[in-house]
């Protein structure tokens, strides 16, 4: 599967995102009760923030997943671990679908990681999924993440995990 990326447009993409993030499958996104305006506001804040960015992953020009990345020195993990130079935090969401494609989510996380590692300044990707999200833990492991420890975030107990460029390359045999 081949994906391309484009910056998310908070107003133009709000309805699509609203469908994705409020679906029961997206429970770990913690926006189940969000109204359209809440989604617009949340992504306008991301778009205006120099320390985080949201992209849509496209397949044949059609949005098929969401990717967010952030500087953990300033967002999400401030005070919860000691960031190293080259650390970047990441979230991704594959929306619910009527016709699941085997291997799709793994292809998405692989594409997201490859996109992040295209930047030579990125040395390590940091994730902090909910400790109970075993499906994403398995996906993270498949692309090279190694769990470090559980951390208490304001909204959840999270599993802090890291993946270096070398770990990603070894796990996926993808060249970046």
N, C-alpha and C positions, 0 to 999 in steps of 0.2 A: 504494500500500500504506500502510495506517495501522498504526502501532505505538503501544503504551503501554509504560510502564516500571514495574517494581516492584523494591524492594530485594531482593537475593539473600538467601535464607535458607541459610546454610552447611550446616545439617544436613538440612533438608527438600529442598534442591535438589542435594545432593551426588551422588546417583546419576545424575541427568540430566547434571550437569557432568562427572562422571567419564567417561560415554560420549562426551561432546563433546570433552574435552581429550585423551583417549587415542587417539582415532581418527587413523589415518595422515594424514588431511587437515589435522589440527591440529598438524602437526609443528612449526611455528613457535611454538606455544604452549609448547613445551619441557616437556610433562608426559606424554610418551608412555608412560613406565614407571610413572606414578603409580598408587598403590593408592587405593581409596576413602578410606581414612583420611588419605592425603596431601592429597587434594583438600579434604576437610573441614577439615583443619588450615590449609591455605593460605588458604581463604576465611574461616575464623574469624579468622585474623590480619588479613585485610583489613577484615572487619566491625568489629574492635576498634580499628582504626587511624583516628585523626581526619584523617589526610592522604590517605586513599584510600577509594574506595567501589566496590562492584560492584552492577550492576543487571542484571536480566533484561529483555530486550525481548520483548514479548508481541504476538501477532497473534491477534485474537479470543480473548484470554484465555489462549492457549497460549504457553509460552516457546519462542522461535524464535532468539534470539541472546543473547550475553553482551556487556555493556559494562562496562569499568572506567575509572575516571578517578582522577587523583592530582595532588597538589601537587608539581611538580617541584623545589621548593625543599627538599623533605624526602624524596622517594622517586624511585627510578629514575634520575634524571639529576643527582643531587647531584655537583657538581664537574666535570661534563662540559660545561656551558654556563652562561651567566649568565642566570638567569631574569628576566623582566620582570614587573612587577605585572600581574596578570590572566592569567598563563600557567596553563594546565591541561594535564596530560598525559592521553593517552587510549589505550586498547586496545579492540579489539572482536573477537569471534569469531562467525562464522556456522558452525553445525555441518554436518557432512556429511549429505546427504539422498539418498534413493533417487530422488526426483523433483525435480531442480533446477528453479527458477523463474527464467526469464530476467529479469535486472535486480534480483533480490532483494538481492544483496550491496551493490549501489550504493544501493538504497533504504535498507538498514540503515545504511550509513555516513552517508548524508544525514540520517537520523533521529537518529543518535547526535550528529552535529555540531549539528543544530538544538536538541537537548536541552541540550547544553553551552552553547550561545549564548543559551538562554532566561535564563541567569543574567547579569544586566547587568555583574557583576564580571568575567566571562570576556571577555578581549580577544583572546586568541590560544590556539589549541590546538597542542600539541606532540606529535609522534609519533616513535618510534624503532624502526621495524621492521628486521628483518634485511636487510642489503644485498642478499641474494639473493632476497628475496621480491618478485619483479617484479610479481606480480598485485596485491599490496596497494599497491605504488608507483603503479600505474596508477589504482587506485581513489582513493588519496589525491590524486593530481593532479586527478582528475575533480571533486573537491569543493573544490579551491582550495589544496591544500598545495603549498608550494615547498620543495624540498630545499635544505638549507644546506651540510651536510658529513657525511662519515662520521665516526663516533665509535666508539671501542672501549669496549664495556661488558664487565663481567666474563663474561657468558654468550654474547656475540656481537659481531660488527661490525655496527653499526647505521647507518641513514641518518636523521640528525636533520633533521626537516622541520617547518615551521610553517605555520599557516593562521590569518589574522586573520578577524574577523567580515566585513569588507568583501570579502576574497578569497572566502570561502565564499558570500556573497550573490551576488557576481558570477558565480561558477562554477555555481551551482545555481539562481539566481533564486528562492530560497526566502526567505520573509519570516520573520524571528524578532524 
